[in-house]
Amino acid sequence: MIEEPDWSQHGIGSAVSPRFLQLFASIIMTQNIIEYELQICVALLLKLDYERVQMLTAELSYQQLVALVSSSMLRLNDPASLRFREFKYLLGKLDEFSKLRNDLAHSIWMHAEKGPGQPSAQRMKISSKRKAGLKVLKEEVSEDELETYWKKGHFYIKELRERVESTLA
């Protein structure tokens, strides 16, 4: 039988800065907030109470939530209207945020090339595709970049919800 150690005697360490880890986790959590806000938009647009919207959307992916909100907005807005064009623009920005979140979550992270303790970290993404073969992507990501991405995610979902609410006003 495997005997586990006393976990209270083991610390948590990382080659990347605590600030980087904080921003990284905040972006992951912001994607969850965005998906929750999309559920609220569905509730508003379809005039559903919270429990019903949860029954309908609890297992939907981000893309499925976006499709449902978009279809609902199309039903209530002219596709050529300024409101709907702004809505589509905001969805595009939220798609960019979702891609960033996926890039963060599905990468290997290590200290910056300059060494540990830097205000950045290095991301490595390895893929192997049938037609392209093995690819290794390495890029440096700064704390400032992550903070800006976090701010954008919160800004764009707030703006999107305002467009949804103005549709109903």
Disulfide bonds with the S-S distance in Angstrom:
none
